[in-house]
């Protein structure tokens, strides 16, 4: 289950991406994907819903920022084998995470998830999270991710609050194409 926020900037609504890649609105079900609504209980409540019955969000609607609770991924990585980290992060990213307590794995993961949403593509058709690199503080695409992005540049911003990590990714025409 992928949690999303959609709508006009500053007025985003909570949603969920269903198994068919359709964004479904959670307006009226929860207030937003923040604070108490990011609790395990709230997420489980949504997971148990038949999301196919929720209203579909019109195609082309702006997708907002990814939000993930700080510490949640770090705990999951500590509970799982090294294979779990290898699914999410390249060897270089893993080395950077191990070398610095200042770099949150949640920020890197949220950025990767935002890229998938910006590309309008989930993890299928040969696309891997390892095709989206966050090494050295820079977002770079390779393999299938680069092919899907085509001739656009990736713009990235990541922000951290006391309890949550927010990552946004925009795909914009390259400078030479803007002229």
Secondary structure, 3 states (H helix, E strand, C coil): CEEEEECCCCCCEEEEECCCCCEEECECCECCCCHHHHCHHHHHHHHCCCHHHCCECCCCCCECCEEEECCHHHHHHHHCCHHHHHHHCCHHHHHHHHHCCCCCHHHHHHHHHHHHHHHCCCCCCCCCHHHEECHHHCCEECHHHHHHHCCEEEEEEEEECCCEEEEEEEEEECHHHHC
